[in-house]
Amino acid sequence: MAEEEIKLENTEDEGDLATISHNKELLYNLHESDFQRLKSIQEALKRMDRGEYGECVRCGEDINEKRLMAVAGITTIENHIEVLPLSTQDDRLRIASLRLIFGDSSLSRYGFGANPSIHVIVNNGRVTLKGVVANKLERQIAENVLRTNLLAFEVKNDLEVESM
């Protein structure tokens, strides 16, 4: 993919040739995933120049330019906050889930800091795991720890694996 991009350039101007040569060197050194990320950023910049910022993935409303400009690389914004009903049983499940996950030796490092990368959402006895872990094994461990030790109606694993 990166090589195809390099072959598209053709000019006789010395300044352009120097720029193309420099760009070729950079592109050859980019990992393919980095190249794809660069292409998506370039496409996003072109859309922004046209005044197109995209729309919300849930409600379809246009994304505000100020909101989009706040964080580089944003393609969509989900801003739908739901207040869950008060439930002492859900509170107990949430605390038990956090203790099980962060008490596991392979997952305990995710519990450190002000904003842990694993989040537990409990709604009417249904537990959902959100956030990011380092690999597929840790994702599976987090789910299994809850499924085997927790009395919940459902355990849904929405944990994402870090991309390298």
N, C-alpha and C positions, 0 to 999 in steps of 0.2 A: 504494500500500500504506500509506504513512504517512498519507495523507489519510483512508483508510477507518478507521484507528484513531482519528483525531480525531473523526470523525462519530459514533462509538459512545457517547461520553460525553453524558449529559443529566441535569441536576440544577437545583434552584432555590436551593440553599444558597449564600450569598455566598462563604464560604470555599472551597467546592468549585469555584465558578465562577472564582475567582481562580487556583486551582491548575490548572484546566482551561485557562484562558487562557494561563498560563505554559507549560504542557505543549504547547499548540498552537504557540506561538511556537518552542519548541525543536524540535518535530517538523517544522515547515515548513522549518527551517534544516538539518535533517539530510539528508544525501545518502541516497538509497534504500538503498545497501549498508550504510551506517551504521545505518539504521533496522532492517534485517534482523539485523544483529549485535546491536543492542540487544534486539530481540525474542528472539533465541536465548539471550542472557544472562538475560533475565527468565524464560524457560522453564526454563533450567538451575537458577535459584534456586528456582523452584517445586518442581522435582523434588527438590532437596536438602532443602527443607522437609518433603517427604514421606519422606525417607530413601532416595531412589532415586538411585544414583550411576552407574548404567550397568554395562556389562561389557566385558571385554577383547575386542577385535575378532578376535583369533586363537584364544584358548583358551576364551572364553566365561565365564571366572571373574568374579565380582563385583569391582568396583573398590573398594578400601579407601577409607574416608572421609578418613583422614589424607593419603593419597596424592593424592586429588583436590583437597583444600584447599590443597595446596602451591603450585599454579599456577592463577591465575584464568583462566576461559574454557576449561578442559580439557573435552573431551567424551569422549575415549577415551585410553587409555594402552596403548602397545605396549612391553612390557618383556621381549622375548625376545631374549636375547643369544646369538649363535652364534659359537663359536670356530672360525675357519677353519683348515684343515690347513696345516702349514708347507710352503712350496714356494718354492724359490729362483726358479723361473720366474715364479710369481705376484708375488714381490717385484720382479723386473725389470719386469714389465708395469705394476705399480703405480707404480714410480718413473718409467718412461717416460711413462705416462699423465699423471701430475702435471706432468712437465716440458713435455709437449706442450700441455696445457691452460693452465697458468700462464705458459708461454712465448709464448702467442698474445697479441698486443697488445690485442685486444678483451676478453680474459678475465683478463689478468694481475692486475687489481685484486682478483679473488676469492682470490688466494693470500696476501694480506697478513693479518696478525693471527694470534692464537693459535689461532683456530678458523675456518678458511676455510669459506665457504658452499658450496663444491663439494667433495664427498667421492667418492673413488674406491674401490670395493670390488672386489677380484679374487678369484675362487674358481674354481680349476681351469681357468685360461685364459679365463674369462668375466669381462668388465669391466662393472660397473654404476656409473652416475653417479647420485649422490643429492645433495640439497641444493636451494638456491634461487638463481636468476639473475633479472636485472632484466626481461628480455623474451624473447619467442619466438625472436628472431634469435640471441641469445647461447646459448640452449638448443640450437639447431640447430648453431651453430658448434662448441660443445663436442663434440657427437656426431660431426660431420663430421671434426674434427681427429683424433679417435681412429680412426674408421673408415678414413680414408685413409692414416694414418701408423703404425698399430699392428698387429702380428701377433697378434691375439687371436681365439679361436674365436667370440666374440660380444661385441657392445657393446650394452648395454641402457641407454636414457636415461630415468631416473626423476627428472630434474631438474624442479623446479616453477618456475613463473613467478610472481614477486612480484605480489600483488594490490594494486591501487592504492586 
